[in-house]
Amino acid sequence: MSEPVNPEDLLDFPCHYTFKAVGSGAESFAAGISAAVGRYALFHQDAVNIRPSGKGNYQSISIMVRLENYQQLTDIYAAMKEVSGVKMLL
């Protein structure tokens, strides 16, 4: 039987990490995700990738940041969950 894995041990900090979110096609969605991530981590605009769906109803946004600790990771995911229009976080 294997020992339980502590989620904090899965990443070596500091590290680069890409947050991904899928949500509504509205411009406010991408702005909201960027703001949520920006509250806890600095990132350059070149680290942001936005891709609309074929019909434009949805979009995905990926943002690469440098994480210093596990708490920063959980804070960013919690902030992204609060953004209006979020369908999925990866």
Backbone as a ProteinNet text record, in pm:
[ID]
protein_1_A
[PRIMARY]
MSEPVNPEDLLDFPCHYTFKAVGSGAESFAAGISAAVGRYALFHQDAVNIRPSGKGNYQSISIMVRLENYQQLTDIYAAMKEVSGVKMLL
[TERTIARY]
83.5	0	88.5	53.5	135.6	91.7	185.6	156.5	79.4	-5.9	-78.2	19.6	-14.2	72	20.3	110	77.8	80.5	-28	-30.4	84.2	127.2	236.3	368	381.7	505.2	512.6	404.9	402.3	478.8	502.3	576.8	696.8	804.5	922.4	918.1	904.5	894.7	1030.9	1056.8	976	973.5	868.3	853.5	765.8	771.8	681.4	558.2	441.1	316	219.4	146.6	48.7	-91.7	-163.4	-303.9	-387.5	-490.1	-577.3	-721.9	-798.9	-941.1	-1020.3	-1138.8	-1231.2	-1358.7	-1411.2	-1532.7	-1599.4	-1683.9	-1765	-1676.4	-1734.4	-1661.5	-1653.4	-1711.4	-1710.9	-1570.2	-1538.6	-1407.7	-1385.4	-1491.9	-1479.3	-1426.4	-1446.9	-1397.2	-1245	-1182.1	-1035.6	-978.2	-1041	-994.7	-1007.4	-1115.8	-1137.1	-1035.1	-1004.9	-904.6	-767.3	-732.9	-604.1	-592.6	-699.7	-698.8	-685.7	-755.8	-750.5	-609.3	-544.7	-407.4	-313.1	-334.6	-249.6	-251.5	-355.8	-360.6	-252.9	-211.4	-119.2	14.8	26.6	151.7	171.1	294	326.5	344.5	299	321.6	327.4	398.3	409.9	297	252.4	142.7	177.4	307.1	348.9	319.7	296.1	268.8	120.8	39.8	-105.4	-139.4	-217.1	-263.2	-414.8	-485.7	-632	-673	-757.4	-805.6	-956.8	-1023.6	-1169.6	-1211.5	-1332.1	-1386.5	-1426.6	-1458.4	-1494.2	-1609.1	-1710.2	-1827.2	-1816.9	-1712.8	-1693.1	-1774	-1843.7	-1924.8	-1840.2	-1723.5	-1634.4	-1493.3	-1409.6	-1268.4	-1186.6	-1062.9	-970.6	-859.9	-813.7	-704.8	-601	-475.3	-363.1	-268.9	-224	-131	-18.5	105	220.3	276.7	295.6	350.2	460.6	533.7	633	570.8	556	501	613	593.5	692.5	657.8	526.2	484.8	346.5	307.6	180	61.2	74.3	-35.7	-70.7	28.2	6.4	-75.5	-45.4	-119.6	-266.2	-293.3	-431.9	-506	-437.9	-501.3	-544.4	-460.5	-493.7	-612.5	-613.5	-729.1	-857.3	-851	-969.2	-1019.4	-928.5	-967.3	-1027.7	-971.5	-1024.8	-1164.2	-1192.3	-1325.5	-1434.2	-1398.4	-1494.7	-1524.9	-1450.8	-1470.1	-1599.1	-1678.3	-1805.3	-1779.7	-1853	-1842.7	-1749	-1681.7	-1588.9	-1665.9	-1622.1	-1681.5	-1590.4	-1455.4	-1361.6	-1226	-1159.2	-1023.3	-933.2	-817.8	-721.5	-590.8
-117	0	123.9	223.3	344.1	446.5	532.1	636.2	749.3	819.5	932.7	1042.2	1108.7	1212.9	1349	1429.2	1564.7	1652.4	1724.5	1805.5	1906.9	1955.4	2053.3	1993.9	1861.7	1796.2	1764.7	1791.8	1758.5	1858.3	1977.9	2080.3	2124.2	2157.5	2212.5	2364.4	2435.2	2580.9	2643	2756.5	2828.2	2752.6	2776.4	2709.8	2793.1	2761.1	2821.8	2731.4	2794.5	2719.6	2789.7	2712.9	2770.1	2744.3	2851.5	2843.7	2850	2765.3	2762	2770.2	2850.7	2865.3	2865.8	2808.6	2809.6	2875.7	2965.9	3035.9	3107.2	3201.7	3273.3	3348.6	3379	3450.3	3599.3	3648.9	3793.7	3842	3964.8	4022.7	4030.8	4048.8	4062.5	3934	3819.6	3693.4	3693.2	3721.1	3721.8	3827.8	3943.6	4050.2	4007.3	3938.5	3892	3787.5	3693.8	3591	3656	3746.5	3815.5	3891.9	3958.2	4034.1	3940.6	3827.4	3731	3677.5	3641.5	3591.1	3703.4	3822.1	3936	3981.4	3945.5	3979.2	3906.6	3791	3706.7	3680.7	3713.2	3686.7	3788.6	3825.7	3913.6	3830.1	3883.6	3816.3	3920.3	3888.3	3975.8	3942.5	4040.8	4018.5	3910.5	3888.9	3782.2	3643.2	3633.7	3505.2	3468	3552.5	3530	3482.3	3374	3321.2	3304.2	3373	3365.1	3304.5	3200.7	3134.5	3126	3185.9	3175.1	3040.7	2996.2	2874	2904.7	2802.3	2818.2	2914	2909.2	2996.1	3122.2	3131.2	3250.4	3255.1	3145.3	3143.5	3126.9	3065.4	3038.3	3081.4	3087	3112.9	3046	3017.9	2964.2	3066.6	3075.6	3166.5	3090.1	3104	3042.1	3153.6	3147.5	3247.3	3175.3	3199.4	3138.2	3237.7	3189.2	3272.5	3196.1	3267.8	3205.3	3199.1	3077.9	3057.6	3043.6	3105.9	3097.7	2992.1	2961.3	2864.4	2808.6	2706.2	2637.6	2727.4	2810.7	2900.8	2995.1	3040.9	3127.4	3053.2	2927.2	2844.3	2834	2802	2786.1	2919	3028.4	3160.8	3199.4	3170.6	3204.8	3122.5	2992.8	2911.4	2959.1	2995.4	3045.1	3174.7	3262.7	3389.1	3365.5	3271.4	3243.3	3182.4	3102.9	3042.6	3148.2	3265.4	3372.3	3456	3436.9	3516.5	3473.4	3571.4	3543.9	3478.9	3372.8	3305.4	3186.6	3155.4	3041.5	2911.3	2828	2695.6	2585	2606.2	2501.7	2564.7	2511.1	2551.2	2429.7	2448.9	2338.8	2377
0	0	0	-82.2	-89.6	14.7	50.4	148.2	81.1	156.4	98.2	54	-55.5	-109.7	-63.5	-11.6	28.6	-97	-130	-252	-258.9	-145.2	-142.5	-191.5	-185.2	-224.8	-374.3	-448.5	-590.3	-676.6	-626.4	-699.1	-616.3	-684.3	-617.9	-634.2	-524.6	-528.4	-505	-570.2	-668	-801.3	-879	-1008.1	-1100.7	-1228.5	-1325.2	-1335.1	-1341.7	-1342.7	-1437.3	-1516.4	-1608.4	-1556.5	-1531.8	-1492.4	-1618.6	-1626.4	-1743.3	-1697.3	-1769.1	-1737.7	-1867.5	-1862.9	-1975.8	-1926.6	-2010.1	-1968	-2083.1	-2048.5	-2147.4	-2245.8	-2361.1	-2465.1	-2443.6	-2336.4	-2309.7	-2275.5	-2315.9	-2284.5	-2134.3	-2059.8	-1915	-1849.8	-1914	-1858.6	-1855.6	-1968.6	-1974.7	-1881.2	-1875.8	-1787.5	-1641.1	-1607.5	-1470.6	-1428.6	-1517.6	-1487	-1471.5	-1560.6	-1550.3	-1419.4	-1379.9	-1254.3	-1133.6	-1138.4	-1027.4	-1009.3	-1118.3	-1110.5	-1067.8	-1121.2	-1091.9	-946.9	-873.6	-730.8	-651.1	-699.9	-623	-690.1	-819	-890.3	-1002.1	-1023.2	-1134.4	-1260.1	-1373.2	-1500.5	-1610.3	-1715.3	-1830.6	-1927.8	-2003.4	-2097.9	-2199.9	-2226.2	-2317.9	-2261.7	-2131.6	-2066.4	-2072.9	-2137.8	-2146.9	-2287.1	-2294.6	-2423.1	-2415.8	-2504.2	-2508.4	-2641.8	-2633.6	-2754.9	-2753	-2850.8	-2857.6	-2916.7	-2881.8	-2941.8	-3085.4	-3160.6	-3301	-3324.3	-3241.2	-3255.8	-3170.9	-3090.5	-3008.9	-2880.5	-2848.4	-2725.9	-2600.3	-2616.5	-2504.1	-2541.1	-2439.8	-2463.6	-2354.9	-2388.5	-2288.4	-2269.7	-2148.6	-2117.7	-2036.4	-2077.1	-2006.4	-1963.7	-1839.1	-1787.2	-1713.7	-1758	-1690.3	-1589.6	-1467.1	-1360.4	-1287.9	-1206.7	-1118.6	-979.9	-929.3	-795.4	-694.4	-580.3	-473.1	-368.5	-354.9	-252.8	-285.2	-212.1	-234.8	-202.2	-102	-64.2	-179	-250.4	-365.6	-471.9	-494.2	-589.1	-549.5	-424.3	-379.7	-379.1	-347.3	-349.5	-490.6	-588.4	-727.1	-775.8	-747.1	-788.4	-720.5	-594.5	-523.9	-587.6	-624.9	-687.7	-826.2	-902.1	-1035.8	-1028.6	-925.1	-909.2	-896.6	-845.5	-821.8	-946.3	-1054.2	-1175.5	-1245	-1281.4	-1349.8	-1485.8	-1515	-1643.8	-1648	-1535.3	-1534.1	-1548.8	-1642.2	-1661.3	-1610.4	-1626.7	-1589.4	-1558.7	-1457.5	-1424.3	-1435.5	-1495.8	-1510.2	-1445.4
[MASK]
++++++++++++++++++++++++++++++++++++++++++++++++++++++++++++++++++++++++++++++++++++++++++

